[in-house]
Amino acid sequence: MGNRNAPHVSVGMQKENLLRINIRVIPGASRDKIVKENGRLKVYVCAPAESGRANKAVIDLLADHFDKRKSGIEIVKGGHSRDKVVQID
């Protein structure tokens, strides 16, 4: 069971060299960009939200932003939602 008094971490939490972040994805944007807003990242991607194209673009953009391999970034929650939890290794 988790500690109910533990503080809520909205931008991310670190556990065993893994970073989990809450993001909001805006597909179909005019350009790819990442903006920190209200304690979380908003990820704007040009790709449409169809056939996983926006998710792929999100992973590509986050990999570039955090200077990580694409294989080290995984959407762990919200694969079909604009609100996602992403894990970065």
C-alpha atoms as an extended CHARMM CRD file, in Angstrom:
* protein
*
        89  EXT
         1         1  MET       CA              0.0000000000        0.0000000000        0.0000000000  PROA      1               0.0000000000
         2         2  GLY       CA              1.1730000000        3.5240000000       -0.7600000000  PROA      2               0.0000000000
         3         3  ASN       CA              1.5920000000        6.2890000000        1.7500000000  PROA      3               0.0000000000
         4         4  ARG       CA             -1.4740000000        8.4980000000        1.5980000000  PROA      4               0.0000000000
         5         5  ASN       CA              0.4910000000       11.3860000000        3.0950000000  PROA      5               0.0000000000
         6         6  ALA       CA              3.1970000000       11.2600000000        0.4380000000  PROA      6               0.0000000000
         7         7  PRO       CA              3.4540000000       14.4340000000       -1.6320000000  PROA      7               0.0000000000
         8         8  HSD       CA              2.0080000000       14.3770000000       -5.1510000000  PROA      8               0.0000000000
         9         9  VAL       CA              4.6440000000       14.8990000000       -7.8360000000  PROA      9               0.0000000000
        10        10  SER       CA              3.1060000000       16.2790000000      -11.0100000000  PROA      10              0.0000000000
        11        11  VAL       CA              6.1830000000       16.9300000000      -13.1660000000  PROA      11              0.0000000000
        12        12  GLY       CA              7.9870000000       13.7000000000      -12.4000000000  PROA      12              0.0000000000
        13        13  MET       CA              9.3900000000       11.2930000000       -9.9210000000  PROA      13              0.0000000000
        14        14  GLN       CA             12.6660000000        9.4300000000       -9.9970000000  PROA      14              0.0000000000
        15        15  LYS       CA             12.9870000000        5.7510000000       -9.1520000000  PROA      15              0.0000000000
        16        16  GLU       CA             15.9790000000        3.5770000000       -9.9920000000  PROA      16              0.0000000000
        17        17  ASN       CA             17.3190000000        5.9390000000      -12.6780000000  PROA      17              0.0000000000
        18        18  LEU       CA             13.9010000000        6.1970000000      -14.3340000000  PROA      18              0.0000000000
        19        19  LEU       CA             12.0280000000        9.4510000000      -14.7210000000  PROA      19              0.0000000000
        20        20  ARG       CA              8.2420000000        9.4820000000      -15.0910000000  PROA      20              0.0000000000
        21        21  ILE       CA              6.5910000000       12.6570000000      -16.2850000000  PROA      21              0.0000000000
        22        22  ASN       CA              2.9910000000       13.6760000000      -16.8470000000  PROA      22              0.0000000000
        23        23  ILE       CA              2.4770000000       15.3310000000      -20.2020000000  PROA      23              0.0000000000
        24        24  ARG       CA             -0.3880000000       16.7910000000      -22.2050000000  PROA      24              0.0000000000
        25        25  VAL       CA             -0.1220000000       16.1900000000      -25.9590000000  PROA      25              0.0000000000
        26        26  ILE       CA             -1.4580000000       18.6250000000      -28.5350000000  PROA      26              0.0000000000
        27        27  PRO       CA             -1.5180000000       16.8100000000      -31.9020000000  PROA      27              0.0000000000
        28        28  GLY       CA             -1.9050000000       18.6310000000      -35.1980000000  PROA      28              0.0000000000
        29        29  ALA       CA              0.0250000000       21.6860000000      -33.9610000000  PROA      29              0.0000000000
        30        30  SER       CA              1.6350000000       24.1400000000      -36.3590000000  PROA      30              0.0000000000
        31        31  ARG       CA              5.1120000000       23.1470000000      -35.1020000000  PROA      31              0.0000000000
        32        32  ASP       CA              6.7490000000       20.6850000000      -32.7320000000  PROA      32              0.0000000000
        33        33  LYS       CA              7.6170000000       22.1870000000      -29.3380000000  PROA      33              0.0000000000
        34        34  ILE       CA              7.6420000000       21.4660000000      -25.6070000000  PROA      34              0.0000000000
        35        35  VAL       CA              6.3320000000       24.0060000000      -23.0940000000  PROA      35              0.0000000000
        36        36  LYS       CA              6.2270000000       23.7450000000      -19.2900000000  PROA      36              0.0000000000
        37        37  GLU       CA              2.8180000000       24.9110000000      -18.1330000000  PROA      37              0.0000000000
        38        38  ASN       CA              1.0290000000       24.5210000000      -14.7880000000  PROA      38              0.0000000000
        39        39  GLY       CA              3.5540000000       22.0430000000      -13.4050000000  PROA      39              0.0000000000
        40        40  ARG       CA              3.6680000000       19.6970000000      -16.3720000000  PROA      40              0.0000000000
        41        41  LEU       CA              4.9070000000       19.5780000000      -19.9230000000  PROA      41              0.0000000000
        42        42  LYS       CA              2.7020000000       20.3120000000      -22.9050000000  PROA      42              0.0000000000
        43        43  VAL       CA              4.0520000000       18.5980000000      -25.9810000000  PROA      43              0.0000000000
        44        44  TYR       CA              2.9220000000       20.0830000000      -29.2940000000  PROA      44              0.0000000000
        45        45  VAL       CA              3.4290000000       17.8510000000      -32.3390000000  PROA      45              0.0000000000
        46        46  CYS       CA              2.5480000000       18.4060000000      -35.9840000000  PROA      46              0.0000000000
        47        47  ALA       CA              1.5630000000       14.7700000000      -36.4670000000  PROA      47              0.0000000000
        48        48  PRO       CA             -2.1400000000       13.9290000000      -36.3510000000  PROA      48              0.0000000000
        49        49  ALA       CA             -3.6090000000       11.6910000000      -33.6370000000  PROA      49              0.0000000000
        50        50  GLU       CA             -4.1820000000        8.7120000000      -35.9050000000  PROA      50              0.0000000000
        51        51  SER       CA             -2.4650000000        5.3500000000      -36.2710000000  PROA      51              0.0000000000
        52        52  GLY       CA              0.0040000000        6.1800000000      -33.4760000000  PROA      52              0.0000000000
        53        53  ARG       CA              1.6590000000        8.9530000000      -35.4810000000  PROA      53              0.0000000000
        54        54  ALA       CA              1.3370000000       11.5650000000      -32.7260000000  PROA      54              0.0000000000
        55        55  ASN       CA              2.7010000000        9.1390000000      -30.1130000000  PROA      55              0.0000000000
        56        56  LYS       CA              5.7210000000        8.4100000000      -32.3010000000  PROA      56              0.0000000000
        57        57  ALA       CA              6.2900000000       12.1440000000      -32.7820000000  PROA      57              0.0000000000
        58        58  VAL       CA              6.0440000000       12.6800000000      -29.0000000000  PROA      58              0.0000000000
        59        59  ILE       CA              8.7090000000       10.0390000000      -28.3700000000  PROA      59              0.0000000000
        60        60  ASP       CA             10.9530000000       11.5370000000      -31.0700000000  PROA      60              0.0000000000
        61        61  LEU       CA             10.5790000000       15.0470000000      -29.6510000000  PROA      61              0.0000000000
        62        62  LEU       CA             11.1390000000       13.9840000000      -26.0290000000  PROA      62              0.0000000000
        63        63  ALA       CA             14.2100000000       11.9620000000      -27.0280000000  PROA      63              0.0000000000
        64        64  ASP       CA             15.6710000000       15.0300000000      -28.6920000000  PROA      64              0.0000000000
        65        65  HSD       CA             14.6970000000       17.3400000000      -25.8120000000  PROA      65              0.0000000000
        66        66  PHE       CA             16.1860000000       15.1260000000      -23.0710000000  PROA      66              0.0000000000
        67        67  ASP       CA             19.0970000000       13.9150000000      -25.2560000000  PROA      67              0.0000000000
        68        68  LYS       CA             18.0680000000       10.2640000000      -24.8060000000  PROA      68              0.0000000000
        69        69  ARG       CA             17.6130000000        7.2820000000      -27.0910000000  PROA      69              0.0000000000
        70        70  LYS       CA             14.1080000000        6.7970000000      -28.4890000000  PROA      70              0.0000000000
        71        71  SER       CA             14.1910000000        3.2340000000      -27.1670000000  PROA      71              0.0000000000
        72        72  GLY       CA             14.6490000000        4.6520000000      -23.6510000000  PROA      72              0.0000000000
        73        73  ILE       CA             11.3300000000        6.5290000000      -23.7870000000  PROA      73              0.0000000000
        74        74  GLU       CA              8.0270000000        4.7530000000      -23.2760000000  PROA      74              0.0000000000
        75        75  ILE       CA              4.4160000000        5.8780000000      -22.9550000000  PROA      75              0.0000000000
        76        76  VAL       CA              3.3080000000        3.9050000000      -19.8920000000  PROA      76              0.0000000000
        77        77  LYS       CA             -0.1840000000        5.3600000000      -19.5170000000  PROA      77              0.0000000000
        78        78  GLY       CA             -2.5670000000        7.1910000000      -21.8410000000  PROA      78              0.0000000000
        79        79  GLY       CA             -1.6420000000        5.6700000000      -25.1940000000  PROA      79              0.0000000000
        80        80  HSD       CA             -4.9990000000        6.7870000000      -26.6320000000  PROA      80              0.0000000000
        81        81  SER       CA             -5.3790000000        9.9620000000      -24.5750000000  PROA      81              0.0000000000
        82        82  ARG       CA             -3.9470000000       13.4700000000      -24.6870000000  PROA      82              0.0000000000
        83        83  ASP       CA             -2.8870000000       13.1140000000      -21.0490000000  PROA      83              0.0000000000
        84        84  LYS       CA             -0.0230000000       10.6500000000      -20.8240000000  PROA      84              0.0000000000
        85        85  VAL       CA              2.5890000000        9.3450000000      -18.4100000000  PROA      85              0.0000000000
        86        86  VAL       CA              5.9510000000        8.8990000000      -20.0700000000  PROA      86              0.0000000000
        87        87  GLN       CA              8.8850000000        6.9810000000      -18.6250000000  PROA      87              0.0000000000
        88        88  ILE       CA             12.4010000000        8.0450000000      -19.5640000000  PROA      88              0.0000000000
        89        89  ASP       CA             15.3650000000        5.7670000000      -18.9210000000  PROA      89              0.0000000000
